[in-house]
Amino acid sequence: MPQLVREQHVEVFVGYHAFALQESDDAFLDLEFPDEFDFGTFLSTHPGRLDITSAGHTHTASLTVEVWDGPAPVQDAVAWEEQAEADFESVSGQVAVWSMSLGRLDDLIGLAHSGGLWRVRAYSAGRAEVKALAESEESIAGVERYLVQFWPAGS
């Protein structure tokens, strides 16, 4: 049975309905966030980059990242409004969080001590609520939530 290796919680500033998880060593990337971002897709990919579309324009979302040693357990679909899977390659084993409006954030997510190929599953909840609140002038924090699970590809 797969084991949870690490869990990390990050507050992500979402600007223009978007944020990304990107290879920390951006010297290896052909495209850096937000180049060629696809606003029509919940989770889209570019080499070394996972782009995530939010339901809210400007707010702070809650992100939990889990790293597993094998395929992560599938979450109850009723609890989540969106779900998607993708492949991800990291050269450094470290992932940076990027905001559309602020650029690279201070938080780093550790996947491993070195690079590798990963399978990723992303979930999101609170989307309808954050979309409705986005019409207000209030500061919005923690309404939209994300869970992103990584595990070694091929395991």
N, C-alpha and C positions, 0 to 999 in steps of 0.2 A: 504494500500500500504506500503511495507517495507521501512524503513527509514535507511539512512546511519548514523551509530553511530560514527564511527571514520575512519579516513584515515591517513595512514602513508607512507612516502617515505623513502626508504633505498637504498643506493648504496651497491651492493653485489659484492665482489671479487669472481669470478668464477675461480676455478682451476680444471684442469682435467675434463672439461665438466660438472661440477656438483656443486650444493649447496643444502642446506636443510633448512627446517623450522622444528625445533624440540622443544618439550616440554622443557621449561626452567629448570624445576626441574628434571635433568637427573637421580636422584636417583630412579625414578619410571620406568625407561626404561630398557627393556631387551637388546636392541641393540642401541648403539650410532652411530651416523653418523661418518664414512661412511660404517660401517659394513653392508654387504649384499646389497650394492647399485646395482641397476639394470640399467646399462647404455643403455639398449635397449628401455627404456620406458620414455616418457616425464615426467609423474608424477607417482611415485610409492609410496607405503605407507608401513610403519611398525608401530606398536603401538607407538603413540606419536610422529610420525615423517613423514614429507612429503619430499620425495626426488625429486629433479627437475634436469633433464638432459638438459644441454645447447648445442647449436650448435657450440659454440666456446670453445677452449681449455683454454685460460688464458685471462681474460678481466674483466672489471667492468661492471656489468649489472645494470639497473635501475629497482627497484622493488617498486610497489605500493601495499599496503595491505589495503583492505577495510573490515570493520566489519559492518554487517547489523543486524537489529533486526528481519528479516525474509528473505525468499529466495531473494538473490541478483538478480538484473535484468541481463538478458542474454545480453552479448555484441554482436555487429555485427560481425559475423564470418568472413567477408571479411577483417576486420582490423587485424585479428590475424592468425598466421601460425599454432599454436597449441592450443588445448583446452582439458582439462580433468577435471573430478570431482572425489572427494573421500570423505571419512569420516575421521574425526580427533578427537582425545580425548586429552584434556588438563587437567592436574591435578591442575595446578596453575593458569590458565588463562593467562599465559605469554608464549610467543614463542621466542626462540632464533634463530638467523640466523647463519648457519654454512657454512664454505667454505671447500672444499676438501683439499686445500693446507694450509690454515691458521688456521683451527679449528673454534672455537666459536668466532664470531664477537661481537663487543660491543653493537650493536643494539638489543633492546628487543621490541617485538610487543605485545601490550596489547589487549587481546580478551575480558576479563571480569575480575571482582574482585575475581572470584573463578573459579574452574575447570568446565568442562562440555563437552558435545558432540557437535561437529560442523560438518556442511557440508561445503565443500571447492570446489571452482571452480578456476582453474588456466588457464591463457592465456599467450601466448608468441608471440612477434613480433620482427622483425629484425634478425631472425635466419639465413636466407640465406646470408644477408649482413655480419653478424659477422663471419660466416663460411668462406666466401671469404676473409675477412680481417685477419683472423687468420693465413693465410699463410705469411703475412707480418711481419716485425719486429717492427711495430709501436705499441704504447700503444693504446689500444682500450677501450673506456669508453662510456657508454650510448647508444650503438648501439642496443644491445638486450634489450628488455623491457618485463617486467612481470607485470601482474595484478593478484593478488590472493585475492579472495573474501571469507570471512567467514560469516556464519550465524548459529544460533542455530539449531541443528538437530531436526527434527520433527515439525519445524514451517512452 
